[in-house]
Amino acid sequence: MSAAIHFEKWQALGNDFILIDQAKNPSLKLNADLARKLCDRHYGIGADQILHLTLPMSPLALGRMDLRNADGETSEMCGNGIRAVALYFAEKHPGRKEIPIEVMSRVYPITLTSKGARVDMGAPQVLNLSQSVDKISFTEVNMGNPHAVIELDSHKDLTDLNITTLGPQIELNSRFPNRTNVEWAWVENRKNIHMCVWERGAGVTLACGSGACAVVAAMVAEKKCDAQVSVHLPGGMLSIEWSGAQSDSVWMEGPASRVFVGEWK
C-alpha cells in the first residue's frame, strides 16, 4: 500500500485549498495527475487549488508556496491561498506578526491582523485598457498572474451572468497564450465593488484574492474608485488598497481558516 498523504483543508472566503507540507510528506512527488485526483470533488478531497509547501530558497522567507490548480496545471500566484499559508506558518512561529512567504522568485511580506492577514501583493501591471475579445470589453491586468477585468453597469448584470459559458470563452482565447483569470465587476460606489470570477484552471470559485486586486487596480487606473476599497465576492469581503502609482504595491487584507486535517491514501 502506498504511503498516505498528510494534508490540511483550508478556505479563504470559500476559495478552498488542499495544503500539503512537503516536510510531512518527504517522499511525495506531486504532479499534474495526482493534483487532479486530489482536487476531484467526487473521488478525491476536493479543492480549487493545491498549496504545496516546501523549503524557501530565500533566507528572508519562512516558507515557500507552489501552486497547482484543480486541472493539475501550475499557477503563478493565489492571493487567498497565500493568506492561508501565512496563517499556517504563523502557528509554527507563535508571537510572530510578520510572515514572509516565497512564491516563485519573490518573497511576499505578510502581516497578521485582526481580520486575518494583510499581504503586499506587489505593484500591478495594468497592461491594456478597453481591450476586446468576442465583442466583450475588458482591462488586462497582471498581478503576478493574468487577469481580464470586465466592468458591468449594474448589480443585475452581475447576478444574471452566465459565467460557465463566458469564463472559458475568454480564458481560452488565443489572445492569452497562458490562459487568463476572468473577473466581472460592478462599482457600487467609490468605496464598494462587487465581483465574481472564473479562475483559470479551476472554473467558478467563491473568491479570488489576486482577482480582487486586479479589479481594484483596473478601477483605480480608470479613476472609478478610491484607493481603499471593500471588494464583495460571493464568499465574503476583502479589503484592497492601491494608490494608483505604478511603483506602489496593492495591499490585500482578509481571513483564512483551517477546515480539517486528514490523510489520503
N, C-alpha and C positions, 0 to 999 in steps of 0.2 A: 504494500500500500504506500502511495506517495505521501510525503510529509504534508501536514496541514499548513495552510497559510493563515498566520495570525493577522487579524485586521481589526480596524475600528471603523464604524459607520459614523460620519459626521454630516451635518447640514448647516447651511447658511442661507436663511430666507427661503428654505425649501429646495435650494440647489443642493443635491445630495452627492456625497463622495464616499468612496472606499479609500481609507487611509491605510497604507501599508508601509511600515517602518522596516527597512532592509535589515536593521540591527536585530530585529526579532525574527527575521526570515533569511538567515545568511546564505542559504542555498537557493533562494528564489531567483529565477530568471524570468522577469516579466516581459512578455512580448505581446504583439497585437492580438493573437488568437486567445491567449489567456485573459487579456484585458476584456475582450468582448464577452467571454464566458462569465467573468466575474460581474460585469455590469448588466448582464441579462436579467430583466426583472421577473422572469418566469422560472428560469433554470439556474440562475446564479444568485448573487447577493442583491443586485440591483443598484444602479447609480448613474448619475450623469457623467461623472469623471472618476478617475483613479488618481489619488495623490500619492506618489511614490517617494518616500523619504530616504535620502542617502547622506553620506558624509559630504560636507561642503568642500569645495576647492579653495574658497576664500577663507582666510583666518578671521575675517570680520563677521562671518555668519555662524549662527548656531546650528543650522541645518540647511539641507538642500531639498527643494521640491521639484520633481519631474512629473509631467502630466500626460495622461492618456485619456482621450475621450471615449464615450461609450462604444464608438465604432472601432476602437482599438488604435486609432491614429494618435500620434503625439500632438501636443499643443504647446504654444509658447508661454501662455500666462493664463491664470484664473484668479480674478480678484476675490471672489468668495472663498475659493479654496485656500488662498494664502492666509486668510484670516483664521480659518480652521487650523492650518498648520502652525500658525503663530501661537494660538491658544494651546495646542498640543505641546509645543515646546515650552510654553510658559509653565506648565505643570512640572516639567523636568528642572526648571530653574526658578523655584519659589522665591518671591520677593522681587524678581527682576521685572522691570516695566518695559525695557527696550528689547525687542526680539527681532534681530535682523535675520532674514531668510534669503537664501540664494536661489534664484531661478535663472536657468541658462547662464549667461555671463554677467548677470547683475545681482547685486545684493540690495534687497528692498528693506528700508528702515520701517519698523512697525512698532507702534506704541500701544500698550494695553490701556483701555479706558473703561469708564463705567458702562459704555454701550457695546463693549467687546474689544475691537481692535481698530486702530487708525493706521492706514497704510499710505506711504509715499509711493504712488503708482508711477512716478516719473513724468516727464514732460510729454504731452500728447503731440502727435503729428496730425494736424488737420490738413489732409492732403489735397482734397478737392471738394469745393462747394458746388452744389447743384449739378451733380452728375446724373446720368440716367441709364437704367437697364430696363428694357422692355417697357418704356414709357413711364417707369417708376423713378422719380427723382430722389436722390439721397446725397448725403455728405459722407465722404470717405475719411475715416479716422483710424490711426494706428495707435494702440495702447500697449505696444509690445506684441499684440496680436491684431488681426484686421477686423474692421467693423464698417458696416454700411448703415448709416443713421437716416431714417425716414421720418420726417415731421408730418403729423396729421393735424387736421383742422379742428377736430372735436373729440370728446370722450367717446361719443357714439362710434366714430370711425375706428377708435381703438378697440372697442368691445365687439365690433362687427367683423373684424379681420379674419380672413381665412389663412391663418399662419402656416398651416401644414402644406398649403399649396404655394403660397408666396415665398415662404422661407427657403425651401430648396431651389426654387426658380432663381433666386438671387445668389444664394450661397454657391451654386454650381455654375454660375455664368462664366463664360470664358474670360471676362474682364478680370476675374480673380483666380489666377493660376494655383494659388494655395487655398482656395475657397475663402469664405468670409462669414463672420457672425453678422446677423441682421437684427436691427432694433427699430421699433416703431415707437414714436414719442409724441405725446400731446402736452404742450406747455399750458398748464392751467393758469399760472401767473408767474411772476419773475422769481418766485421762491419755491415753486412746486411743479414738478414734471412727473407725468405718468408714462409708463412704458411697458412694453412686452418684448420678448426676444425669441429668436430662433438661433440656437447655438450650433456653430459648425461642429459636426460630428456627434451631436447629442440630440438635436431637434428642439422641440418646445421645452423650455425649463421655466421654473417659477421665478428665477432671478439670475442675473449675470452682473457681477461686480465690475469687470472691465467694460462691459457694455454700458452700464450706468455712467461710468467715467467718460466713455466715448460720446454718449448722448449730451452730457453737460458740456464737454469740450466743443461739440458742434454748435450747441445753442449759445454758449458764451461767445464763440467766434462770430456768430451772426447777430450778437447783441440782443438776444431774445430772452435772457435770464440773468440773474445776478451771479456774483462769484460764488456764493454759498447757496446750495440748492438741496431740497429734500426730493429724492427720487423715489417714487412709489411704484413698486413692482408687484406682480401677483402674490409673491411670497412675503412681502414686507417692505420696509423702507431703509434706504441708505442715505447717509449724509455725504454729499460730494462738494468739493471746493476746488476752484481753479481761477486764478487771477486773470487769465487771458493772455498773459505774457508767454511767448513761445518757449522761453527757457525755464519757466516755472513748472513745478510738479502739480499734478492732480492729486488731491488727498481724498481718500475714501474711508468712511467710518461706518461700522455696522457689527452685528452679532454673528456668532457661530457657536455650535454646541455639538457635543457627542450624543449620538443616538443609542448606540450599543457597541459592545465588543464581542468578537466571535472568532471562530475558526472555520475555514473552508477546505474541504478535502477533495 
